[in-house]
Amino acid sequence: MSRLSPVRLALLIAVAAVALQVLLVPLFVGPASHLEPRDLPIAVAGPQPAAGQLAAKLTAARPGAFDVRVVTDADAAIRDRDVYGAVVLGAAGPSLHIASAASPTVATLLTQATAELGQGGPVPVVDVVPTDPDDPRGAAFGAAFLPMAITAMLAGVLTFFLVKRVAARVLAIGAFAVLAGFAGAAVQRFWLGTLPGDYLAIAAGIGLFVLALSAAVAGLGALIGREGLGVGAVTFFLVGNALSGVSAAPELLPQPWGAVGQFLPIGAGATVLRSDAYFGGRGAGMQVAVLSAYAIVGLILVLSGRGGLSRTGPEER
């Protein structure tokens, strides 16, 4: 095939860039512009049959919006991350119990959705698990994931290009994950003060997230070469970031994309870190398994693949 002329190459680059833009804008704007509850788990607590009747009423008012459950201990269900909030029926009337730490966006949505239950007056709101005082809207929590994801991918890419021995690649990725976990937790816990909770638990959450992402990227590179790095960047960063629900909640995104995002490193990592920081690690078992799978499979690919490795002899392995 003859080489393209400079003019044709320039036009081809322009068309490819525009095509990429056309695809990326809907990918990011689409989910964000259609935020609404979709089977959002909430609860009703109180004496029967009133609790059951209210649960049926909430379900019928907005079909498909809420997954309403009747529980005996609303606060326990919230702390276990079984539900985002609960309407509690008491002698003085209904009150709304929320966990703004789980999602400030959902907390606001539930406050608005249950306002009419006050029978002419405001419904008292109890924040069972509030956000950190230094991050009341959760903006810092969401913003922190972009640099962590970028550096994790960069670590995977640099390891692929610069480290030529398989064992050294594994060591580089592992060392990065450990150091990034401790350093990231120190910055957010002690310097910025935007995350509460146990320091070691936060460090473990961050470390597992960056290990999963960097190992997966390096593993794809080792498996299929430089093209694997592009596949990883598009899938894990561009698509994964758009579907992560970090700044809102997976249940507010169009489905099944909100659920898909929880099977990608950024979405799973956000859920794990939120649980470690605010909920004692509860409610993130599936996401821990997802990140562990990415980390294990990625490291196996690094060990077994040869993409980017020097082929001068067996000593390079």
HELIX and SHEET records of a PDB file:
HELIX    1   1 PRO A    6  SER A   33  1                                  28    
HELIX    2   2 ALA A   50  ALA A   61  1                                  12    
HELIX    3   3 ALA A   74  ARG A   79  1                                   6    
HELIX    4   4 PRO A  104  ALA A  113  1                                  10    
HELIX    5   5 ALA A  115  GLY A  118  5                                   4    
HELIX    6   6 ALA A  139  LEU A  162  1                                  24    
HELIX    7   7 VAL A  166  ALA A  186  1                                  21    
HELIX    8   8 VAL A  187  TRP A  191  3                                   5    
HELIX    9   9 TYR A  199  ILE A  224  1                                  26    
HELIX   10  10 ARG A  226  GLY A  232  1                                   7    
HELIX   11  11 ALA A  233  VAL A  239  3                                   7    
HELIX   12  12 GLY A  240  ALA A  242  1                                   3    
HELIX   13  13 PRO A  250  LEU A  252  5                                   3    
HELIX   14  14 TRP A  257  GLY A  261  1                                   5    
HELIX   15  15 PRO A  265  TYR A  278  1                                  14    
HELIX   16  16 GLY A  285  SER A  304  1                                  20    
HELIX   17  17 PRO A  314  GLU A  316  5                                   3    
SHEET    1   A 5 PHE A  66  VAL A  71  0                                        
SHEET    2   A 5 LEU A  40  ALA A  45  1                                        
SHEET    3   A 5 GLY A  85  GLY A  90  1                                        
SHEET    4   A 5 GLY A  93  ILE A  98 -1                                        
SHEET    5   A 5 VAL A 125  ASP A 127  1                                        
END                                                                             
